[in-house]
Amino acid sequence: MRHAREADERSSLRERHANLMANRPFVWAFIATLGLLLAVGLALTLLQMSGVLFSVFAATFITLGLDPLVRWFQRRGMKRGVAIVTVILLFVLVIAGLLWLVLPLVITQAVTFVEQLPQMYKDLQSQQWFQDAQSGTGGIIGTIYNWVVGLISDPNTWATIGGGALNVGLAIVGGISTGFFIFILTIYFIATLDSSKAAIYTLISASHRDRVVDYAERIMQNVGRYLSGMVILAFFNAVFSLLVLTVAQVPYALVIAVAAFFITLIPLIGTVLTTIAMTVLALFVSPLSAIIVLAAMLVYMQVEAYILTPRVMSKAVQVPGSIVLIAALAGGTLAGLPGALVAIPIAAGILLIIKEVVVPMKARS
Protein backbone atom coordinates (compact mmCIF):
# COMPACT_ATOMS: atom_id res chain seq x y z
CA MET A 1 0.00 0.00 0.00
CA ARG A 2 2.80 2.40 0.97
CA HIS A 3 4.72 1.66 -2.31
CA ALA A 4 1.60 2.37 -4.37
CA ARG A 5 1.12 5.71 -2.54
CA GLU A 6 4.74 6.67 -3.15
CA ALA A 7 4.40 5.80 -6.85
CA ASP A 8 1.29 7.99 -7.09
CA GLU A 9 3.14 10.86 -5.43
CA ARG A 10 6.06 10.56 -7.85
CA SER A 11 3.68 10.47 -10.80
CA SER A 12 1.90 13.56 -9.49
CA LEU A 13 5.21 15.41 -9.10
CA ARG A 14 6.20 14.55 -12.67
CA GLU A 15 2.86 15.82 -13.96
CA ARG A 16 3.18 19.11 -12.04
CA HIS A 17 6.73 19.53 -13.34
CA ALA A 18 5.58 18.89 -16.92
CA ASN A 19 2.73 21.41 -16.53
CA LEU A 20 5.15 23.97 -15.11
CA MET A 21 7.49 23.58 -18.07
CA ALA A 22 4.58 23.79 -20.49
CA ASN A 23 3.13 26.94 -18.89
CA ARG A 24 6.51 28.65 -18.58
CA PRO A 25 8.40 28.17 -21.83
CA PHE A 26 10.92 30.86 -20.88
CA VAL A 27 11.96 28.88 -17.80
CA TRP A 28 12.30 25.75 -19.91
CA ALA A 29 14.38 27.57 -22.54
CA PHE A 30 16.59 29.10 -19.84
CA ILE A 31 17.27 25.71 -18.24
CA ALA A 32 17.97 24.14 -21.65
CA THR A 33 20.38 26.97 -22.50
CA LEU A 34 22.21 26.51 -19.20
CA GLY A 35 22.52 22.81 -19.89
CA LEU A 36 23.89 23.46 -23.37
CA LEU A 37 26.41 26.01 -22.07
CA LEU A 38 27.48 23.56 -19.37
CA ALA A 39 27.99 20.81 -21.98
CA VAL A 40 30.01 23.16 -24.24
CA GLY A 41 32.12 24.33 -21.30
CA LEU A 42 32.79 20.74 -20.27
CA ALA A 43 33.78 19.82 -23.85
CA LEU A 44 36.17 22.81 -24.07
CA THR A 45 37.70 21.89 -20.70
CA LEU A 46 38.29 18.32 -21.82
CA LEU A 47 39.79 19.61 -25.08
CA GLN A 48 42.23 21.84 -23.20
CA MET A 49 43.13 18.92 -20.95
CA SER A 50 43.58 16.51 -23.87
CA GLY A 51 47.36 16.35 -23.32
CA VAL A 52 46.96 15.44 -19.66
CA LEU A 53 44.23 12.92 -20.42
CA PHE A 54 46.38 11.31 -23.10
CA SER A 55 49.31 11.03 -20.66
CA VAL A 56 47.07 9.41 -18.05
CA PHE A 57 45.64 6.96 -20.62
CA ALA A 58 49.13 6.13 -21.93
CA ALA A 59 50.50 5.55 -18.42
CA THR A 60 47.47 3.39 -17.59
CA PHE A 61 47.93 1.22 -20.66
CA ILE A 62 51.67 0.84 -20.03
CA THR A 63 50.89 -0.18 -16.45
CA LEU A 64 48.34 -2.76 -17.61
CA GLY A 65 50.91 -4.03 -20.12
CA LEU A 66 53.51 -4.46 -17.35
CA ASP A 67 51.09 -6.08 -14.90
CA PRO A 68 51.35 -9.54 -16.57
CA LEU A 69 55.11 -9.37 -15.93
CA VAL A 70 54.41 -8.69 -12.26
CA ARG A 71 52.09 -11.69 -12.15
CA TRP A 72 54.73 -13.79 -13.94
CA PHE A 73 57.24 -13.02 -11.19
CA GLN A 74 54.58 -13.84 -8.60
CA ARG A 75 54.02 -17.24 -10.17
CA ARG A 76 57.77 -17.82 -9.82
CA GLY A 77 57.51 -17.42 -6.04
CA MET A 78 58.02 -13.66 -5.56
CA LYS A 79 55.79 -11.71 -3.23
CA ARG A 80 53.62 -9.04 -4.84
CA GLY A 81 55.64 -6.15 -3.41
CA VAL A 82 58.99 -7.62 -4.47
CA ALA A 83 57.62 -8.35 -7.95
CA ILE A 84 56.39 -4.76 -8.31
CA VAL A 85 59.76 -3.34 -7.26
CA THR A 86 61.53 -5.70 -9.69
CA VAL A 87 59.32 -4.64 -12.61
CA ILE A 88 59.79 -0.95 -11.76
CA LEU A 89 63.58 -1.39 -11.70
CA LEU A 90 63.50 -3.27 -15.02
CA PHE A 91 61.29 -0.55 -16.54
CA VAL A 92 63.66 2.19 -15.36
CA LEU A 93 66.71 0.28 -16.64
CA VAL A 94 65.12 -0.30 -20.06
CA ILE A 95 64.15 3.36 -20.45
CA ALA A 96 67.58 4.51 -19.25
CA GLY A 97 69.30 2.10 -21.63
CA LEU A 98 67.20 3.33 -24.54
CA LEU A 99 67.95 6.97 -23.73
CA TRP A 100 71.66 6.37 -23.16
CA LEU A 101 72.54 3.86 -25.87
CA VAL A 102 69.85 3.58 -28.54
CA LEU A 103 68.43 7.12 -28.75
CA PRO A 104 71.74 8.90 -29.55
CA LEU A 105 72.46 6.39 -32.34
CA VAL A 106 68.96 6.74 -33.72
CA ILE A 107 69.12 10.54 -33.71
CA THR A 108 72.55 10.54 -35.33
CA GLN A 109 71.49 8.11 -38.05
CA ALA A 110 68.21 9.96 -38.64
CA VAL A 111 69.99 13.29 -39.15
CA THR A 112 72.57 11.67 -41.41
CA PHE A 113 69.81 9.93 -43.38
CA VAL A 114 68.04 13.23 -44.09
CA GLU A 115 71.34 14.87 -45.09
CA GLN A 116 72.41 12.00 -47.34
CA LEU A 117 69.04 11.47 -48.98
CA PRO A 118 69.77 13.74 -52.01
CA GLN A 119 73.07 11.93 -52.64
CA MET A 120 71.33 8.58 -52.29
CA TYR A 121 68.84 9.72 -54.90
CA LYS A 122 71.66 10.69 -57.26
CA ASP A 123 73.21 7.26 -56.80
CA LEU A 124 69.82 5.73 -57.50
CA GLN A 125 69.54 7.65 -60.76
CA SER A 126 72.84 6.21 -61.96
CA GLN A 127 71.61 2.62 -61.62
CA GLN A 128 70.65 0.91 -64.87
CA TRP A 129 67.37 -0.53 -63.62
CA PHE A 130 66.18 2.92 -62.58
CA GLN A 131 67.07 4.40 -65.95
CA ASP A 132 65.17 1.59 -67.67
CA ALA A 133 62.14 2.11 -65.43
CA GLN A 134 62.38 5.85 -65.97
CA SER A 135 62.30 5.53 -69.73
CA GLY A 136 59.63 2.84 -69.61
CA THR A 137 57.22 5.00 -67.59
CA GLY A 138 57.87 8.24 -69.41
CA GLY A 139 59.68 9.85 -66.47
CA ILE A 140 56.88 9.32 -63.95
CA ILE A 141 59.04 7.33 -61.49
CA GLY A 142 61.79 9.94 -61.56
CA THR A 143 59.29 12.75 -60.95
CA ILE A 144 57.78 10.95 -57.96
CA TYR A 145 61.15 10.10 -56.43
CA ASN A 146 62.41 13.64 -57.00
CA TRP A 147 59.36 15.12 -55.30
CA VAL A 148 59.59 12.78 -52.30
CA VAL A 149 63.33 13.34 -51.83
CA GLY A 150 62.98 17.10 -52.13
CA LEU A 151 60.10 17.11 -49.67
CA ILE A 152 61.93 15.06 -47.05
CA SER A 153 65.29 16.82 -47.38
CA ASP A 154 63.85 20.36 -47.24
CA PRO A 155 64.05 21.75 -43.66
CA ASN A 156 61.12 24.05 -44.40
CA THR A 157 58.93 20.97 -44.79
CA TRP A 158 59.41 19.96 -41.17
CA ALA A 159 58.96 23.55 -40.00
CA THR A 160 55.74 23.83 -41.98
CA ILE A 161 54.42 20.56 -40.57
CA GLY A 162 55.08 21.82 -37.07
CA GLY A 163 53.60 25.26 -37.78
CA GLY A 164 56.93 27.07 -37.89
CA ALA A 165 60.36 26.71 -36.33
CA LEU A 166 59.14 27.96 -32.94
CA ASN A 167 56.26 25.49 -32.85
CA VAL A 168 58.61 22.66 -33.86
CA GLY A 169 60.86 23.50 -30.91
CA LEU A 170 57.87 23.75 -28.58
CA ALA A 171 56.58 20.40 -29.87
CA ILE A 172 59.94 18.75 -29.15
CA VAL A 173 60.06 20.25 -25.66
CA GLY A 174 56.41 19.28 -25.09
CA GLY A 175 57.09 15.73 -26.28
CA ILE A 176 60.03 15.38 -23.90
CA SER A 177 58.05 16.74 -20.96
CA THR A 178 55.05 14.53 -21.81
CA GLY A 179 57.29 11.47 -22.07
CA PHE A 180 58.87 12.25 -18.70
CA PHE A 181 55.43 12.77 -17.15
CA ILE A 182 54.18 9.45 -18.55
CA PHE A 183 57.35 7.74 -17.26
CA ILE A 184 56.85 9.06 -13.69
CA LEU A 185 53.11 8.41 -13.78
CA THR A 186 53.67 4.84 -14.97
CA ILE A 187 56.02 4.12 -12.05
CA TYR A 188 53.43 5.51 -9.64
CA PHE A 189 50.61 3.50 -11.23
CA ILE A 190 52.62 0.27 -11.10
CA ALA A 191 53.41 0.81 -7.41
CA THR A 192 49.82 1.69 -6.46
CA LEU A 193 47.79 -0.41 -8.90
CA ASP A 194 46.16 -2.67 -6.31
CA SER A 195 45.37 0.15 -3.85
CA SER A 196 44.04 2.37 -6.65
CA LYS A 197 41.73 -0.37 -7.90
CA ALA A 198 40.54 -1.10 -4.35
CA ALA A 199 39.74 2.60 -3.81
CA ILE A 200 37.75 2.76 -7.04
CA TYR A 201 35.87 -0.43 -6.20
CA THR A 202 34.63 1.12 -2.93
CA LEU A 203 32.61 3.61 -5.01
CA ILE A 204 30.48 0.74 -6.35
CA SER A 205 27.42 -0.30 -4.39
CA ALA A 206 27.95 -3.43 -2.31
CA SER A 207 25.15 -5.31 -4.05
CA HIS A 208 26.92 -5.11 -7.43
CA ARG A 209 30.54 -4.85 -6.28
CA ASP A 210 31.58 -8.49 -6.57
CA ARG A 211 30.29 -8.85 -10.12
CA VAL A 212 31.78 -5.51 -11.26
CA VAL A 213 35.14 -6.34 -9.66
CA ASP A 214 35.17 -9.74 -11.37
CA TYR A 215 34.43 -8.21 -14.78
CA ALA A 216 36.90 -5.36 -14.27
CA GLU A 217 39.73 -7.66 -13.23
CA ARG A 218 39.17 -9.99 -16.18
CA ILE A 219 39.02 -7.06 -18.61
CA MET A 220 42.20 -5.45 -17.26
CA GLN A 221 44.08 -8.76 -17.30
CA ASN A 222 43.07 -9.42 -20.89
CA VAL A 223 43.96 -5.89 -22.01
CA GLY A 224 47.29 -6.24 -20.20
CA ARG A 225 48.01 -9.51 -21.99
CA TYR A 226 47.05 -7.90 -25.28
CA LEU A 227 49.39 -4.93 -24.74
CA SER A 228 52.33 -7.00 -23.55
CA GLY A 229 51.80 -9.43 -26.44
CA MET A 230 51.85 -6.61 -28.98
CA VAL A 231 55.09 -5.24 -27.51
CA ILE A 232 56.71 -8.69 -27.74
CA LEU A 233 55.58 -9.13 -31.36
CA ALA A 234 56.77 -5.62 -32.26
CA PHE A 235 60.16 -6.37 -30.67
CA PHE A 236 60.52 -9.57 -32.71
CA ASN A 237 59.57 -7.63 -35.84
CA ALA A 238 62.09 -4.87 -35.15
CA VAL A 239 64.94 -7.31 -34.47
CA PHE A 240 64.16 -9.32 -37.60
CA SER A 241 63.91 -6.11 -39.65
CA LEU A 242 67.31 -5.00 -38.37
CA LEU A 243 68.88 -8.33 -39.34
CA VAL A 244 67.28 -8.37 -42.80
CA LEU A 245 68.24 -4.77 -43.55
CA THR A 246 71.79 -5.42 -42.40
CA VAL A 247 72.08 -8.51 -44.62
CA ALA A 248 70.63 -6.57 -47.56
CA GLN A 249 73.18 -3.80 -46.87
CA VAL A 250 70.47 -1.15 -46.50
CA PRO A 251 71.94 1.93 -44.75
CA TYR A 252 70.47 3.34 -41.53
CA ALA A 253 69.02 -0.01 -40.57
CA LEU A 254 68.80 0.91 -36.88
CA VAL A 255 66.60 3.95 -37.54
CA ILE A 256 64.31 1.92 -39.77
CA ALA A 257 64.10 -0.93 -37.23
CA VAL A 258 63.23 1.45 -34.37
CA ALA A 259 60.52 3.04 -36.52
CA ALA A 260 59.28 -0.45 -37.39
CA PHE A 261 58.96 -1.29 -33.69
CA PHE A 262 56.51 1.55 -33.03
CA ILE A 263 54.60 1.15 -36.30
CA THR A 264 54.14 -2.62 -35.85
CA LEU A 265 52.53 -2.00 -32.47
CA ILE A 266 49.51 -1.40 -34.69
CA PRO A 267 48.41 -4.95 -35.48
CA LEU A 268 47.37 -6.15 -38.90
CA ILE A 269 48.53 -3.07 -40.82
CA GLY A 270 51.78 -2.20 -39.03
CA THR A 271 53.87 -5.01 -40.51
CA VAL A 272 52.46 -4.34 -43.99
CA LEU A 273 53.36 -0.65 -43.77
CA THR A 274 56.91 -1.33 -42.58
CA THR A 275 57.40 -3.99 -45.26
CA ILE A 276 56.43 -1.55 -48.00
CA ALA A 277 58.63 1.20 -46.57
CA MET A 278 61.66 -1.08 -46.14
CA THR A 279 61.29 -2.45 -49.66
CA VAL A 280 61.18 1.05 -51.14
CA LEU A 281 64.23 2.14 -49.14
CA ALA A 282 66.07 -1.03 -50.21
CA LEU A 283 65.60 0.04 -53.83
CA PHE A 284 68.09 2.83 -53.15
CA VAL A 285 70.71 0.10 -52.79
CA SER A 286 69.69 -2.28 -55.58
CA PRO A 287 66.71 -4.28 -56.88
CA LEU A 288 68.32 -7.41 -55.39
CA SER A 289 68.31 -5.84 -51.92
CA ALA A 290 64.65 -4.89 -52.33
CA ILE A 291 63.78 -8.45 -53.39
CA ILE A 292 65.66 -9.88 -50.38
CA VAL A 293 63.87 -7.54 -47.98
CA LEU A 294 60.44 -8.14 -49.50
CA ALA A 295 60.83 -11.94 -49.60
CA ALA A 296 62.16 -12.11 -46.04
CA MET A 297 59.37 -9.91 -44.66
CA LEU A 298 56.69 -11.91 -46.51
CA VAL A 299 58.05 -15.09 -44.92
CA TYR A 300 58.18 -13.38 -41.53
CA MET A 301 54.55 -12.25 -41.85
CA GLN A 302 53.51 -15.88 -42.32
CA VAL A 303 55.57 -16.99 -39.31
CA GLU A 304 54.14 -14.14 -37.25
CA ALA A 305 50.55 -14.89 -38.26
CA TYR A 306 50.61 -18.68 -37.79
CA ILE A 307 53.28 -19.29 -35.13
CA LEU A 308 54.23 -16.22 -33.09
CA THR A 309 50.83 -14.53 -32.72
CA PRO A 310 48.92 -17.67 -31.61
CA ARG A 311 51.59 -18.44 -29.02
CA VAL A 312 52.08 -14.90 -27.68
CA MET A 313 48.45 -13.81 -27.84
CA SER A 314 46.79 -17.10 -26.91
CA LYS A 315 45.38 -15.76 -23.63
CA ALA A 316 44.65 -12.24 -24.84
CA VAL A 317 41.49 -10.92 -26.42
CA GLN A 318 41.39 -11.27 -30.17
CA VAL A 319 40.44 -8.01 -31.90
CA PRO A 320 38.84 -8.42 -35.36
CA GLY A 321 40.75 -6.85 -38.21
CA SER A 322 37.93 -4.46 -39.10
CA ILE A 323 37.88 -3.04 -35.56
CA VAL A 324 41.68 -2.70 -35.63
CA LEU A 325 41.50 -0.68 -38.85
CA ILE A 326 38.68 1.55 -37.60
CA ALA A 327 40.36 2.15 -34.21
CA ALA A 328 43.76 2.84 -35.78
CA LEU A 329 42.24 5.27 -38.29
CA ALA A 330 40.18 7.09 -35.65
CA GLY A 331 43.04 7.30 -33.15
CA GLY A 332 45.53 8.33 -35.82
CA THR A 333 43.20 11.07 -37.04
CA LEU A 334 42.81 12.47 -33.52
CA ALA A 335 46.36 12.16 -32.19
CA GLY A 336 48.68 10.66 -34.82
CA LEU A 337 50.62 7.46 -34.16
CA PRO A 338 50.27 7.67 -30.33
CA GLY A 339 46.52 8.02 -30.78
CA ALA A 340 46.42 4.95 -33.01
CA LEU A 341 48.40 2.93 -30.46
CA VAL A 342 46.12 3.96 -27.58
CA ALA A 343 42.89 3.54 -29.58
CA ILE A 344 43.42 -0.17 -30.24
CA PRO A 345 43.67 -1.19 -26.55
CA ILE A 346 40.58 0.96 -25.90
CA ALA A 347 38.79 -0.95 -28.66
CA ALA A 348 39.99 -4.21 -27.10
CA GLY A 349 38.60 -3.13 -23.74
CA ILE A 350 35.24 -2.17 -25.25
CA LEU A 351 35.13 -5.48 -27.09
CA LEU A 352 35.76 -7.33 -23.82
CA ILE A 353 33.00 -5.37 -22.06
CA ILE A 354 30.58 -6.32 -24.82
CA LYS A 355 31.70 -9.96 -24.68
CA GLU A 356 31.80 -10.31 -20.89
CA VAL A 357 28.93 -8.02 -19.82
CA VAL A 358 26.53 -7.09 -22.60
CA VAL A 359 26.24 -10.47 -24.34
CA PRO A 360 25.65 -12.50 -21.08
CA MET A 361 23.14 -9.86 -19.95
CA LYS A 362 21.21 -10.17 -23.20
CA ALA A 363 21.35 -13.96 -22.96
CA ARG A 364 19.73 -13.88 -19.51
CA SER A 365 16.99 -11.43 -20.49
Beta strands, then each sheet from edge to edge (+ up, - down):
end
